Amino acid sequence: MAKGVKPRVKVPKTAAAGEAITIKTLISHKMESGQRKDGDGNVIPRSIINRFTADFNGTNVIDVTLEPAISTNPYFEFEAMVPEAGEFKFTWYDDDGSVYETAKKVAIG
């Protein structure tokens, strides 16, 4: 994982079968536009999160394409149905080829 890039996710630990839960995600990422220059006048390469996905037990829940105007540290909040116990997998894709992943389990209670 690139220095300073840190995904954070908040998912309830338990849910009722069939319940819609709220998921909150944030990734700390400075989102370089490719238009700024460093102290020596060299262009800083573009590096933005260009896609975010979330899957539950292998089934896609959300797939978002991000455009260059996205803010630093992109935050997403969305609802997802939990039909059974399982695991959410969250993935962020960076222009520089980096992929950041984290997962959270949900129990039925």
N, C-alpha and C positions, 0 to 999 in steps of 0.2 A: 504494500500500500504506500502511495506517495506520502512524503513528509507533510504533516499537517492536515491530511484528508482523513476525516473521521465520520463514519455514518452513525447516527443515533436513531433508534426506533422505540416507540412506546406502543405496546400491544397488551391488552388484558391477558392475564395468565390463565383465566378460566372464562368460559362462556357457556350458555345453554345451546344445545343443538338447534341449528336454524336461526340463531340470533345474529343480528347485524351489529358488528363491533366497530368502534372508531379506532383507526390506526393513525399515528402521527410519526412522520419521518423528517429528519434533518440531516444534511450532510455538510460538514464544514469543508468548504472548497472555495478558493479565492476567485475562480472563474476568470482567467486571463482572456481578454478579447482578441489578442493578436495585433492590437493597434497601439499598445504602449511600448515605450523604449526603456531599457535599463540605463544605469548611470553612464555607460560607455556609448550610448546611442544605438545599441543593438535592439532590434525588435524582439520583444518577449513573445515566444511562440504561443499561439492560441491553445488554450486548455480549458474547455468547459465541459460540464456534465451535459451530454446531448440526449440521454435517454434514461428513463427510470422504469423499472418493472417490479411487480410484486406477484408472486405465485403462492397458492395454497395447495399443499399436497400435489404439486406438479401441474396444477391448473392455473392459468393466468387469471389474475384478478384485475390488474391495471397495467397499462403500457403507455407511457407518456413520452412523446418526442419533445425535446426542449430546443428552443431556438437561441441564437447568440445573445439576445437581449435579456436572458434569464439572470436573476440577481445572484449575488454572492450568497453562499450557504443556502441553497434551495430547500424549501420546506414544503412538504405535502401532507395533507390531512384528508383521509377518505374513509368510507365505510365499506366493510366486506362481510359477507355472510359466512358463518362458520357452521357447516353442515355436520361436522364430526371433529374429533380431536385431530390435531395435526400440526404442521409447521408452515409458517410463512417464510418465504425466501425473498429478500429484497436485493435488487441489483441496480447499481448506478454505472453508467458507461461514460467514459471520458474521451474527448477528442484525441488525446495522446495515446490511446489504446489501453489505458488502465481500466480495470473493472473492479469495483468495490462491492463486496457482498456481506450480508449479515442475515441471520435467521432467528426467528422467535417461535417457540412452541406455544400452543393453546390447548388446554385440557377442557374436557366437557365436565361441567360440574353443576 
